[in-house]
Amino acid sequence: MSRSLKKGPYVNLRLLNKIKNLGPNDKTVIKVWDRACTITPEMVGKTIGVHNGKTHLPVYIVENMVGHRLGEFAPTKKFVSHGGKMAKTQGK
C-alpha cells in the first residue's frame, strides 16, 4: 500500500544530507539500513550500500529507480534451487 499523498514520500533526511555533502565525482559507497527510504532524483548517479540483513549490497542508482524503495534492489532471501541430486537423477 502506498503512503498518503498528503504526507508525501518517506525520505531519510540524514541520507539526503550525506548525499549532498558528496562531490559530483565522489565514488564513496554510503551504507544504509533504511530499506523503506524512497529514491529521489538527488540520489541518481550515487552508489548506496543497502543492508539485506547480513551485508550491505552496493546499489548504483539510475533514473529508472526514482520513486522506488531502496529495499527493492537488495534481495533479503537467497534462492537455493529445488531438488538437488535426487531431482537430477530422476529427470534423466
Secondary structure, DSSP 8 states (H G I E B T S, - for coil): ----TTT-----HHHHHHHHHS-TT---EEEE--TT-B--GGGTT-EEEEE-SSSEEEEE--GGGTTSBGGGGS-SS----S--HHHHHHT-
